[in-house]
Amino acid sequence: MAKTVLPSKFQKWKGLDQISSIVHEMHCIFRELAKDDFGIDGEIEVIVPKPSFWKNTLNPPYQ
């Protein structure tokens, strides 16, 4: 049997997907928390990669 989901849930999931994509482009980590509650939906962890990782990259995100 199929699961019943409100349209608002799909809107929320689309928003979280967009946030995750943007955070990953920023070279940070997005950790989504429980999907079926109220309040905080996730955490963003700011990271700084090791300098050797960006050695051969033309546009490192951090300078």
C-alpha positions as MATLAB code, in Angstrom:
seq = 'MAKTVLPSKFQKWKGLDQISSIVHEMHCIFRELAKDDFGIDGEIEVIVPKPSFWKNTLNPPYQ';
ca = [
       0.000    0.000    0.000;
       1.254    3.459   -0.903;
       2.159    5.984    1.779;
       0.091    9.180    2.095;
       2.209   12.345    2.217;
       0.998   15.942    2.333;
       2.102   18.246   -0.516;
       3.763   20.516    2.068;
       6.201   17.699    2.904;
       7.403   17.610   -0.695;
       7.938   21.384   -0.585;
       9.991   21.010    2.599;
      12.080   18.204    1.072;
      12.729   20.276   -2.062;
      13.945   23.139    0.130;
      16.258   20.868    2.095;
      17.645   19.452   -1.154;
      18.413   22.983   -2.365;
      20.093   23.905    0.920;
      22.173   20.727    0.797;
      23.285   21.475   -2.765;
      24.296   25.056   -1.931;
      26.180   23.996    1.202;
      28.115   21.354   -0.751;
      29.039   23.962   -3.389;
      30.479   25.990   -0.498;
      32.660   22.953    0.362;
      30.916   22.529    3.696;
      28.907   19.655    5.166;
      25.105   19.641    5.560;
      23.690   17.150    8.025;
      19.955   16.760    7.825;
      18.179   15.975   11.089;
      14.893   14.063   11.552;
      12.486   14.822    8.699;
       9.192   14.498   10.561;
       9.473   17.020   13.368;
       9.266   20.752   13.948;
      12.154   23.112   14.477;
      15.724   22.696   13.280;
      15.968   20.741   10.017;
      19.733   20.373    9.758;
      23.218   21.487   10.653;
      25.890   23.119    8.514;
      29.481   22.307    9.390;
      32.022   24.780    8.065;
      35.238   23.039    7.090;
      38.622   24.193    5.890;
      40.384   21.666    3.657;
      44.059   20.897    3.995;
      46.162   23.250    1.816;
      47.664   20.303   -0.081;
      44.178   19.339   -1.315;
      43.858   22.575   -3.351;
      47.482   22.608   -4.548;
      46.660   21.713   -8.164;
      43.303   23.536   -8.333;
      42.913   26.767  -10.296;
      40.159   28.270   -8.095;
      40.471   27.140   -4.475;
      37.448   28.248   -2.417;
      39.623   29.480    0.473;
      42.568   31.801    0.195;
];
